[in-house]
Each structure stands twice: as C-alpha cells, then as structure tokens.
Amino acid sequence: MTPSTEAETPEQEPSGADGPLDRDTFPHIREPRGAARLPLGDGTWHQLARQYVWVQLISSGIVLLIALAATLVLALVLGQWWAWIAGGIFVVITAWTMIITPRQARSYGYQLRRDDLVFRRGILWQRVVAVPYGRMQLIDITHGPLDRGFGIAQLKLVTAAVSTGVVIPGLTQEAAEVLRDTLVDVAETRRTGL
C-alpha cells in the first residue's frame, strides 16, 4: 500500500495535537531500532493514553501478588517443594512484563488515513494492520472497572476477516468515543458491497 499524496485523513477527523485523540497521550511513537523494522510512514500517529501503563502495572501487580501467595501456601503450608520452581518462573516472567510495559505501550499507535485506519504495535514482534473503512462491520468500546477508574477504554474494530480485527487498548474515554463516531461516519460513506 503506497501513501497517497492527497490528504491522508478522513474529513471528519479532529485536527491538531490538541484534539481529543491526542490529549493525555505519549508525545511520540516508539520505533524499533533495527534497519529491518516496519516503517511508520507519513501522517499523524495517535498514541495510547498514559494511564494505560498504570492500569497494566496494577493488573500485573495483582496477578504477581496472587501468584506469590499461592506459591507460599503450596510450599510452606502444603509442603509442595515444586511450587518454588513454578512460582519463581512465574514471578520472573511477570516482573519482566512489568518492566517492559512502559516501552511496549509507547509502541502502540494508530493513524487515520484517507481510505483506512492503520494500527501498529510491538517492538520485537511488530504488527501493522490496515483496516479499510468500508470493511468495518462493528466498532465496540469496552472498559473494565480498573479502566473506568483511570478513564480509559479499548476500541475494537471487527471486519469480515477475523485476522484483520483490531483492538486499540488504552484510549481515553473521550478519544474512544470521538474515534468511534468518526469511524462510523466514514465507514457509512465507504461501504464496499456489504
């Protein structure tokens, strides 16, 4: 897919870095350093809300505490020595996940182009998906209790092809609603035989 020389965003997109899509977000998208990385291309990339990192850290911390408690109960109370190995591996993996969460969150981004929405994520395992506006069948906003407490939500785009479904996590509630309305408006004008 080659970028168009015309305007890259739909007419309904809120403009400027001061718009609701860019409020309380990271300042720029983080790219992998290698020469073989997937390029970002031209245009305005929008990012996740900063609160997303806190939600992920709190969720992982709760899982970590539960795993530690289960390990201690199994090992000390029930005398199951193997629990130290399993618990130790789980704690190391969860701690590593918590350490890389801020960097990982800055690798997420989405771009509203003339004919499609492009979503990218990942540092080591990169994924770039372009979803044509005319192929969107469902746009869903969801948020759990912790998400609501921090004022964020996730936006899910569903198409006929299961592999091109996109979930954009960690949007501010306002950005999720504006993006949903924008995508619905644009998708209605771009329906392609559905």
N, C-alpha and C positions, 0 to 999 in steps of 0.2 A: 504494500500500500504506500503510495507516494503522497507526501503532503501537498495540499493544494496551495496555489499562490493567492487564492482569494481569502476572504475572512474565514478563519478556522473554527469559529464557534457559532452555535446557533444564535439567531437574533434574540431569543428570549433569555440568554444567559446574563446574569447580573455581572456588571463590568467592574474592573478595578480590584486592587488588592484590599480595598476597604469594604468590599461586598460581603454578604453573609457566608459565602463559600470559603472565604479566606480569614475570617475572624477567629482568633484564638488558635491558629494552626502553627505548624512549624514554618520557619521562614523559607526554606528551600528543600527540594527533594534530594535525598542522598543517593548517589550512584555508586555502583561497584567501581573499583579502581582499574581492573584489568582491561586490556585493549579489546578483548573479545566480548565485552559486555553488550547488552542490548541498548542501543542509543535512545535517549529521551526524545529527540526530535524537537521541532519548533512548537511554539504555542505556550499557553499558560497552563502550568500544572498546579492543581489544587491538592492540598495535603490533609492529613488527619488532624483532629483536634489534639492539643497537648494532653488533655485529660485522659485520652485513650491509654497512655503509658501508665498512669496511676491505676486505672481500672485493671489493666493486665497484671501489674505488680501486686496489687491487693489480691486478685484472684489466685495468682500463683503462690502468694504467701500463705493463703488459707489452705490450699492444697498441700503445701510444704509442711505446715503445722499438723495437719491431719495425718500425713504420712509419717512424720516423726512420732506422733502419739501412738499410731498403730505399731510402728517398729518397737517402741519402748514396751508397749503392752505385750506384744508377742515374745520379745526377747527376755524381758525381766520377769514378767508375771507368769507367762506360759512356758518359759524355758526353751523357746524355739530359736536356736542359735543362727539358723539360716536367715532369720529376719534382719540381722545386722547387714548381711551382704545385699539382700534385696532392697532394704531401706536405704543403705548407703548409696547404691547405684541410683535409686530414685531421687534422693536428695541432691546428688551431684548434677544430675540432668536438669532438675527443676531449678537449682541455683544458677546453672549456666543459662537456662532460658530467661531467667530474670535479669541476668547481666546484659544479655544482648537485646532485650526488649526495646530499650530506647532507640538503638540504632536501627532495629528492624522496623519500628513504627515510622521512622523518617524515610524509609524506602518505599512506602506506600504513596501512591498518587493517582490522580485521575485527570483527564483532560477532555473537555467538551470541544469536539471538532465540528466541522460543517455537516458531516454525514454520520458520525459515530461518536461513541464515548470510548476512550481508551483508558484502560486501567492497568497499572503496573504495581508489582510488589516483588520483594526479595532482593537479597544481596548475593548469597551463594546460589540459591535456586531461584532464578528470575522468571517471572511470568508477565507477559504483556498480552492483554486481550483487547481487541477492538469489537465493540458491540454496535452494529448498525441500529440507528434509531427506529427504523421501520420494522425491525425484527423483535423489538421488546414486547413481551406479552404481559408481564406483571412487574410492577415496581412496588416493593414492600419495605416498610420501615419497621424495625423491631428494636426493642431495648429491654434489658433485664433490670432488676432492682438496683444493682450497682451502677449500671449505665445511667439510669434515671437520676440517681444521686449526684452524678458528676455532669449531668446534662448532655450526654452523648447518645447516639443511636447508630444502628447499622442499616445500610440501604442495600437491598437485594434486588438485582435485575435478573429476570428469568426470560429466556428465549426458548424457541422450539428445540434447539440443540442443547442437551444437558451440559455438554462440555464448555459452552460459552457463557454459562450463568456466572454472574459476578456478584460478590459480596464486598461492599466497601464498608469496613468497620470504622468506628471512632469518629464519626461526623458529629458536629454539634447538632443539637435538635433542630435549630433554625436552618442550618445548612442542609440537613437531610430533607426537610420539608420543601425548601426552595429548590433543591436538586430534583426531588420527586416531581414537583409541579412543572419544572422546566422540561424534564424528560417526557412527561405525559403530553404536554403541549406539542413538543417537537415530534414525538412518536405518532401522534394523531395525524400530523401533516405528511408523514413519511411512510405510511403503511405500504408494504410491498406484498400484495397478494394474500394477505391473511384474513 
